[in-house]
Amino acid sequence: QLQASGGGLVQPGGSLRLSCAASGSIFGINTMAWYRQGPGKQRELVAFIISGGSTNYGDSVKGRFTISRGNAKNTVYLQMNSLKPEDTAVYYCNIAGTTTSFTGFSSWGQGTQVTVSS
């Protein structure tokens, strides 16, 4: 189960930090990612981080957004700086890994709205 938070209304050039915490019978996590879906657009990958710590970003957010894992390892953050109106979207977290029963899982958070507007 994932719980995402941190969205809201911000002016262009502002910052927001999203967080997503996973709970349940988790043995290990392989990837943690953020996606977004803007009005009238398809869902797109924003950023992901793998268990070893390597990260990757969509071209539109490189240099502005930073994905990181919390100390608890079951939490992922997305620091968003220099926000633009085109960043307006519902942001979803996705976490994939292995349960304590050694089955794979891929779970989605409920989505958090980010609106960038003056």
N, C-alpha and C positions, 0 to 999 in steps of 0.2 A: 504494500500500500504506500502510495506517495502523497505527500502533502506539499504543494507549492504555495509560495507567498512572495510578496514584495512588489507586486505591480501597482500601478497608479497613474495619475496624471502628472506630467512634467513638461516644462517648457523646452523648446529646442535649445540644445547645448547643455542641458542638464544631465543628471545621473540618476540611476536607480540600481538597486541590487536585488536580484531575485534569489530565492533559496528554495531548495527542494530536499525533503528528508524522506528516506525510505525506512519502513518499519516492517516487522514480520520475521519469518524464519529464514533469514538470509545467511548463507554460508560464505559467499564471496560475490563481489561485484566486478564485472568485466569492463563495462562501459557506462558512462553517464553523459547524457546529452541534453541539449536544449534545442527545441524546434519552435517555429512560430508560424502563424497563419494570419496574414493580413486580410482586410476586407476584399472579397472577390478574388483572392489569390489562393494558390495551393500551399499546403504546409511545406515549409522548407527547413533544412538543417541550419542551425545557427552556429553551434559549436559542440564538440564532444571531447571527452577526456577518457583515456583508457587506464587500466589498472596500474600500468607502469608510470603514469604521469604525463605521457605525451598528449598534446592537445592539437586540435585542428579547428579552423574557423571558416565560415562562409566568407566569400570575397567581400560582401557588402558590409561586414562588421569587423574585418581585420584592422587591428590597431586601435579599435574603440572599445571592444568587448573583451572580457577576460573570464574564462571558465576555470573554476578551481574546486577542489574537494576539501571538505571540512576535516578537522582533526578526528572526528568520529568516523570518518570514511564512508558513512552512509548518507552523507549530505553533500549536495553539489550547489555551487553558487554561480551566478552569472552577474558580473559587475559590468554595467553598461554606462559608458561615458560618451560625451559629445553626441547625445541622442538627436536624431533627426525625425521629422514628421513621418518619413517612410519607414521608420522602425515601429510605428504603431501596428499592433497585432496582439493576438492572444498567444502567450508563450506557454509552451508545454515542456515539462521535463520527462525524460525517458531514462530508465535505469534497467540494465540487463545484467544478469548474473546467474548464480546457482543457489538453490535453496538448501536447507539443512537435510532435505531428503535427496539431495544430489540430482534434482531436476532443474532444467533451465527455466528462466523466467524473463519476461520483458514487460515492464509495467510503465504506465503513463500516469502523470499527474493530471489534475482536473483542469489545468489551464489558469493563467492569471493574465488579466488585461493590462497592457501597457499602452498608454495614449500620450503621444508627443504633440503638443499643440500650444500655441500662444494665446 
